[in-house]
Amino acid sequence: MTGPSPLRPITESDISDVLRLNADHVELLSPMDEPRLRRLLQWTASADIIHCDGRTAGFVLVFGPGQDYDSPNYRWFSSTYGPSFAYLDRIVVDDAFRRRGLATAAYDELESRAKPFGRLTLEVNVEPANEPSLAFHRQRGYREVTRLGNPEHRVGLMAKDL
């Protein structure tokens, strides 16, 4: 996908779409109600809508270092990398917009934004495995740096040096 960025900042009018998209994909994310979303937005380095054809196609939340975010994944990255990371907490592309290059274009921009931090970090489900996501991230140069969770649900924490 070439052309203008598929990302634009989340606005107040996007809150219901973000909550719906999170609920539609909650098995790959964590639950999020409106008060939780509003709190997360206070901590984010960037919070964007992925747009396509004038419609909301997804969303993404990225956290910089030094936030009070209570995610164990974020806290691991924070204790490991100090100020030298940006953390991609959530990215969702609605099923109706898949296979259009939106994730690739979003990642291109997010990685560019994260360059001042030295690396972009994230997690992917490894037990049970989210094989499409693992393949996508490996192809982009992300490497697993550790695993967190329990035998029923484990995530691979991944990083890409920029």
Buried (B, 14 or more C-beta within 10 A) or exposed (E): BEEEEBBEEBEEEBBEBBBEBBEEBEEBBEEBEEEEBEEBEEBBBBBBBBBBEEEBBBBBBBBBBEBEBEBEBBBBBBEBBEEBBBBBBBBBBBEEBEEBBBBBBBBBBBBEBBEEBBBBBBBBBBBEEBEEBBEBBEEBEBEBBBEBBEEEEBBBBBBBEB
